[in-house]
């Protein structure tokens, strides 16, 4: 923010005389983007009792008035794909707030808090900076009921118990069911099991959000499973972080996948997708290890790789996967956090193998991966998405913007930059620089679209009576300096962020306020 704008903001925040104060806060002279995709227009926004009280031209003054000429006023952004189950432990959630996110949906990829009511109670007790909704995770439920015995279908009694846990979560306000079908124990589940659980979520109006079994050359079979669940459970379905990953063998098929989605919708399916705007993913290093090796937990994994014959089979499988994906080695994987030895953070697998083992041969890279997992596991960033495919998915009308990030500890590890810059990168790079999207459509993908799809009532639009979650940013400076090598940079260009009518960012400064609250389905 320029010195003049900062001074104007400070002056404008001086409380007015008591006479004529009809509103708690008025934003004056902004470029209003209402979240629907409609063209921007000049106007004011008034807030009273945590709600939007007036939009456009109106009489009346505010106890506080903020001059925002030259800046955009938009609904607060809604991130429908996060992994912020620890938000009560890290309540500032500054990485989200500083890129304009005022509401998150956590519990994705099959992993969530099991007791949603207790989770929400903890958020209310602790106080957080933003609003929090959650899905109930299939892997969490399956693990709770089936223990360590995963390579089988649940018994009738186990399935009933799993359905009971989903029912409890939905009654507590969960917005739907999530699956993570590349992760244990969900990877061993069959489609009919998922359908039965999704039926419970559907009965409450929830959504089914899936990290599919495949996001690579086998993506169509994974999409067919999502469709089968949606049809079988009569439920709305969301494809998590849509992409064509896994290396060059999968690239160049975006048009084919988009056509598949259009046919599925034409057949009657209510199907949407979310996306982060980077050509790399982030997950555990275990995702590169055969499921057979991992079942049953860390102790059994260590026992299995201690058996030379079984270990040799795992190694062969890992080499075969590399060859199938047309990847010469694991140079696409970069360690983001390995708590036992953080000297490895930021190193690619070949670099780490050379550092630890003195060699970066394929065999030494695989030995390193197995050792990382045996010592507790590591998170890694995996480069494997084509930019052209990414852009084709981004411009689709039903693609929402979502970070796939957790709450970041500033300067901790070398995490994916999406947790600091996803929304800002869309606005700065894809809107301002590439002109791939209009500013109004980009905001729609972050506001009204996710609010409608996830049934977050009275959110996502500049509309009288809606919750006063608001973001103010400069369209000429908004952006992200976070990179894969140097991710710990907050987004720029956001001068003010307001949650439930309370400023959390004011004139670029992070405030101590924690006005966030749980958001329940249709609440």
Beta strands, then each sheet from edge to edge (+ up, - down):
strand 1: 21-33
strand 2: 41-48
strand 3: 51-56
strand 4: 61-67
strand 5: 72-75
strand 6: 77-79
strand 7: 101-106
strand 8: 131-134
strand 9: 136-137
strand 10: 176-180
strand 11: 207-211
strand 12: 236-239
strand 13: 271-275
strand 14: 280-284
strand 15: 333-337
strand 16: 379-383
strand 17: 399-401
strand 18: 470-473
strand 19: 494-499
strand 20: 502-506
strand 21: 509-510
sheet 1: 3+ 2- 1+ 4+
sheet 2: 3+ 2- 1+ 5+ 18- 19+ 20- 21+
sheet 3: 6+ 7+ 8+
sheet 4: 9+ 10+ 11+ 12+ 13+ 17+
sheet 5: 14+ 16- 15+
end
